[in-house]
Amino acid sequence: MSTQNEREKDVRLTVVMKAEDNARLEEIARESRCTKNEVFRKAFTLFDVAFEAKKNKQRIGILDKDKNLLTEIIGI
């Protein structure tokens, strides 16, 4: 449970998105059994990892089970 001090540090954001993006967000949240807030927090964490990797001249990708690069994530 959060203490009063921890809650005071929280920031509330408002997000405006297309209906189809919200539908996808709800689908992801439902299938991953988490809230839309949790999906956003995880997305932020993933973006942060990609951002730091780019600053360090590293790359982000999706590998198969044999560690072969299937897709490089670009544009982040």
Protein Blocks (a to p, Z undefined) as FASTA:
>chain_A
ZZfklmmmpccddddddfklmmmmmmmmmmnopafklmmmmmmmmmmmmmmmmmnopacd
dddfkopafbdcehZZ
